[in-house]
Amino acid sequence: MYSKGTSSNVGLSQGLSQETMATTSTISIAQVDVMDVSQGAYTI
């Protein structure tokens, strides 16, 4: 019973951390896109 609850908690925390990492990487990609656009505008 106890080990079952512990393993489910570990699974939850792993899922949350993976979700957070995915969100962070998406945000960083969006920031790079914005930087590329602004650099392109300056170049033109």
Phi and psi restraints in degrees (range 20) as a CNS / XPLOR table:
assign (resid 1 and name C) (resid 2 and name N)
       (resid 2 and name CA) (resid 2 and name C) 1.0 -66.3 20.0 2
assign (resid 2 and name N) (resid 2 and name CA)
       (resid 2 and name C) (resid 3 and name N) 1.0 -45.6 20.0 2
assign (resid 2 and name C) (resid 3 and name N)
       (resid 3 and name CA) (resid 3 and name C) 1.0 -65.5 20.0 2
assign (resid 3 and name N) (resid 3 and name CA)
       (resid 3 and name C) (resid 4 and name N) 1.0 -32.8 20.0 2
assign (resid 3 and name C) (resid 4 and name N)
       (resid 4 and name CA) (resid 4 and name C) 1.0 -63.4 20.0 2
assign (resid 4 and name N) (resid 4 and name CA)
       (resid 4 and name C) (resid 5 and name N) 1.0 -45.7 20.0 2
assign (resid 4 and name C) (resid 5 and name N)
       (resid 5 and name CA) (resid 5 and name C) 1.0 -64.1 20.0 2
assign (resid 5 and name N) (resid 5 and name CA)
       (resid 5 and name C) (resid 6 and name N) 1.0 -39.3 20.0 2
assign (resid 5 and name C) (resid 6 and name N)
       (resid 6 and name CA) (resid 6 and name C) 1.0 -64.5 20.0 2
assign (resid 6 and name N) (resid 6 and name CA)
       (resid 6 and name C) (resid 7 and name N) 1.0 -43.8 20.0 2
assign (resid 6 and name C) (resid 7 and name N)
       (resid 7 and name CA) (resid 7 and name C) 1.0 -65.8 20.0 2
assign (resid 7 and name N) (resid 7 and name CA)
       (resid 7 and name C) (resid 8 and name N) 1.0 -36.2 20.0 2
assign (resid 7 and name C) (resid 8 and name N)
       (resid 8 and name CA) (resid 8 and name C) 1.0 -68.1 20.0 2
assign (resid 8 and name N) (resid 8 and name CA)
       (resid 8 and name C) (resid 9 and name N) 1.0 -35.9 20.0 2
assign (resid 8 and name C) (resid 9 and name N)
       (resid 9 and name CA) (resid 9 and name C) 1.0 -64.7 20.0 2
assign (resid 9 and name N) (resid 9 and name CA)
       (resid 9 and name C) (resid 10 and name N) 1.0 -41.7 20.0 2
assign (resid 9 and name C) (resid 10 and name N)
       (resid 10 and name CA) (resid 10 and name C) 1.0 -62.7 20.0 2
assign (resid 10 and name N) (resid 10 and name CA)
       (resid 10 and name C) (resid 11 and name N) 1.0 -42.7 20.0 2
assign (resid 10 and name C) (resid 11 and name N)
       (resid 11 and name CA) (resid 11 and name C) 1.0 -61.6 20.0 2
assign (resid 11 and name N) (resid 11 and name CA)
       (resid 11 and name C) (resid 12 and name N) 1.0 -39.8 20.0 2
assign (resid 11 and name C) (resid 12 and name N)
       (resid 12 and name CA) (resid 12 and name C) 1.0 -64.0 20.0 2
assign (resid 12 and name N) (resid 12 and name CA)
       (resid 12 and name C) (resid 13 and name N) 1.0 -47.3 20.0 2
assign (resid 12 and name C) (resid 13 and name N)
       (resid 13 and name CA) (resid 13 and name C) 1.0 -64.3 20.0 2
assign (resid 13 and name N) (resid 13 and name CA)
       (resid 13 and name C) (resid 14 and name N) 1.0 -37.6 20.0 2
assign (resid 13 and name C) (resid 14 and name N)
       (resid 14 and name CA) (resid 14 and name C) 1.0 -65.6 20.0 2
assign (resid 14 and name N) (resid 14 and name CA)
       (resid 14 and name C) (resid 15 and name N) 1.0 -41.9 20.0 2
assign (resid 14 and name C) (resid 15 and name N)
       (resid 15 and name CA) (resid 15 and name C) 1.0 -63.0 20.0 2
assign (resid 15 and name N) (resid 15 and name CA)
       (resid 15 and name C) (resid 16 and name N) 1.0 -40.6 20.0 2
assign (resid 15 and name C) (resid 16 and name N)
       (resid 16 and name CA) (resid 16 and name C) 1.0 -65.6 20.0 2
assign (resid 16 and name N) (resid 16 and name CA)
       (resid 16 and name C) (resid 17 and name N) 1.0 -44.1 20.0 2
assign (resid 16 and name C) (resid 17 and name N)
       (resid 17 and name CA) (resid 17 and name C) 1.0 -65.2 20.0 2
assign (resid 17 and name N) (resid 17 and name CA)
       (resid 17 and name C) (resid 18 and name N) 1.0 -38.2 20.0 2
assign (resid 17 and name C) (resid 18 and name N)
       (resid 18 and name CA) (resid 18 and name C) 1.0 -64.9 20.0 2
assign (resid 18 and name N) (resid 18 and name CA)
       (resid 18 and name C) (resid 19 and name N) 1.0 -40.4 20.0 2
assign (resid 18 and name C) (resid 19 and name N)
       (resid 19 and name CA) (resid 19 and name C) 1.0 -64.4 20.0 2
assign (resid 19 and name N) (resid 19 and name CA)
       (resid 19 and name C) (resid 20 and name N) 1.0 -41.8 20.0 2
assign (resid 19 and name C) (resid 20 and name N)
       (resid 20 and name CA) (resid 20 and name C) 1.0 -63.1 20.0 2
assign (resid 20 and name N) (resid 20 and name CA)
       (resid 20 and name C) (resid 21 and name N) 1.0 -42.8 20.0 2
assign (resid 20 and name C) (resid 21 and name N)
       (resid 21 and name CA) (resid 21 and name C) 1.0 -64.2 20.0 2
assign (resid 21 and name N) (resid 21 and name CA)
       (resid 21 and name C) (resid 22 and name N) 1.0 -41.0 20.0 2
assign (resid 21 and name C) (resid 22 and name N)
       (resid 22 and name CA) (resid 22 and name C) 1.0 -62.6 20.0 2
assign (resid 22 and name N) (resid 22 and name CA)
       (resid 22 and name C) (resid 23 and name N) 1.0 -42.6 20.0 2
assign (resid 22 and name C) (resid 23 and name N)
       (resid 23 and name CA) (resid 23 and name C) 1.0 -64.0 20.0 2
assign (resid 23 and name N) (resid 23 and name CA)
       (resid 23 and name C) (resid 24 and name N) 1.0 -43.3 20.0 2
assign (resid 23 and name C) (resid 24 and name N)
       (resid 24 and name CA) (resid 24 and name C) 1.0 -62.8 20.0 2
assign (resid 24 and name N) (resid 24 and name CA)
       (resid 24 and name C) (resid 25 and name N) 1.0 -43.6 20.0 2
assign (resid 24 and name C) (resid 25 and name N)
       (resid 25 and name CA) (resid 25 and name C) 1.0 -65.8 20.0 2
assign (resid 25 and name N) (resid 25 and name CA)
       (resid 25 and name C) (resid 26 and name N) 1.0 -36.6 20.0 2
assign (resid 25 and name C) (resid 26 and name N)
       (resid 26 and name CA) (resid 26 and name C) 1.0 -63.9 20.0 2
assign (resid 26 and name N) (resid 26 and name CA)
       (resid 26 and name C) (resid 27 and name N) 1.0 -41.8 20.0 2
assign (resid 26 and name C) (resid 27 and name N)
       (resid 27 and name CA) (resid 27 and name C) 1.0 -64.8 20.0 2
assign (resid 27 and name N) (resid 27 and name CA)
       (resid 27 and name C) (resid 28 and name N) 1.0 -43.6 20.0 2
assign (resid 27 and name C) (resid 28 and name N)
       (resid 28 and name CA) (resid 28 and name C) 1.0 -65.1 20.0 2
assign (resid 28 and name N) (resid 28 and name CA)
       (resid 28 and name C) (resid 29 and name N) 1.0 -36.8 20.0 2
assign (resid 28 and name C) (resid 29 and name N)
       (resid 29 and name CA) (resid 29 and name C) 1.0 -64.8 20.0 2
assign (resid 29 and name N) (resid 29 and name CA)
       (resid 29 and name C) (resid 30 and name N) 1.0 -41.3 20.0 2
assign (resid 29 and name C) (resid 30 and name N)
       (resid 30 and name CA) (resid 30 and name C) 1.0 -62.8 20.0 2
assign (resid 30 and name N) (resid 30 and name CA)
       (resid 30 and name C) (resid 31 and name N) 1.0 -40.0 20.0 2
assign (resid 30 and name C) (resid 31 and name N)
       (resid 31 and name CA) (resid 31 and name C) 1.0 -63.9 20.0 2
assign (resid 31 and name N) (resid 31 and name CA)
       (resid 31 and name C) (resid 32 and name N) 1.0 -40.4 20.0 2
assign (resid 31 and name C) (resid 32 and name N)
       (resid 32 and name CA) (resid 32 and name C) 1.0 -63.8 20.0 2
assign (resid 32 and name N) (resid 32 and name CA)
       (resid 32 and name C) (resid 33 and name N) 1.0 -41.1 20.0 2
assign (resid 32 and name C) (resid 33 and name N)
       (resid 33 and name CA) (resid 33 and name C) 1.0 -60.1 20.0 2
assign (resid 33 and name N) (resid 33 and name CA)
       (resid 33 and name C) (resid 34 and name N) 1.0 -44.6 20.0 2
assign (resid 33 and name C) (resid 34 and name N)
       (resid 34 and name CA) (resid 34 and name C) 1.0 -62.7 20.0 2
assign (resid 34 and name N) (resid 34 and name CA)
       (resid 34 and name C) (resid 35 and name N) 1.0 -41.4 20.0 2
assign (resid 34 and name C) (resid 35 and name N)
       (resid 35 and name CA) (resid 35 and name C) 1.0 -63.8 20.0 2
assign (resid 35 and name N) (resid 35 and name CA)
       (resid 35 and name C) (resid 36 and name N) 1.0 -42.0 20.0 2
assign (resid 35 and name C) (resid 36 and name N)
       (resid 36 and name CA) (resid 36 and name C) 1.0 -62.4 20.0 2
assign (resid 36 and name N) (resid 36 and name CA)
       (resid 36 and name C) (resid 37 and name N) 1.0 -42.7 20.0 2
assign (resid 36 and name C) (resid 37 and name N)
       (resid 37 and name CA) (resid 37 and name C) 1.0 -64.0 20.0 2
assign (resid 37 and name N) (resid 37 and name CA)
       (resid 37 and name C) (resid 38 and name N) 1.0 -45.3 20.0 2
assign (resid 37 and name C) (resid 38 and name N)
       (resid 38 and name CA) (resid 38 and name C) 1.0 -66.2 20.0 2
assign (resid 38 and name N) (resid 38 and name CA)
       (resid 38 and name C) (resid 39 and name N) 1.0 -38.3 20.0 2
assign (resid 38 and name C) (resid 39 and name N)
       (resid 39 and name CA) (resid 39 and name C) 1.0 -65.9 20.0 2
assign (resid 39 and name N) (resid 39 and name CA)
       (resid 39 and name C) (resid 40 and name N) 1.0 -40.7 20.0 2
assign (resid 39 and name C) (resid 40 and name N)
       (resid 40 and name CA) (resid 40 and name C) 1.0 -63.1 20.0 2
assign (resid 40 and name N) (resid 40 and name CA)
       (resid 40 and name C) (resid 41 and name N) 1.0 -40.0 20.0 2
assign (resid 40 and name C) (resid 41 and name N)
       (resid 41 and name CA) (resid 41 and name C) 1.0 -64.1 20.0 2
assign (resid 41 and name N) (resid 41 and name CA)
       (resid 41 and name C) (resid 42 and name N) 1.0 -41.1 20.0 2
assign (resid 41 and name C) (resid 42 and name N)
       (resid 42 and name CA) (resid 42 and name C) 1.0 -66.5 20.0 2
assign (resid 42 and name N) (resid 42 and name CA)
       (resid 42 and name C) (resid 43 and name N) 1.0 -37.6 20.0 2
assign (resid 42 and name C) (resid 43 and name N)
       (resid 43 and name CA) (resid 43 and name C) 1.0 -65.0 20.0 2
assign (resid 43 and name N) (resid 43 and name CA)
       (resid 43 and name C) (resid 44 and name N) 1.0 -41.4 20.0 2
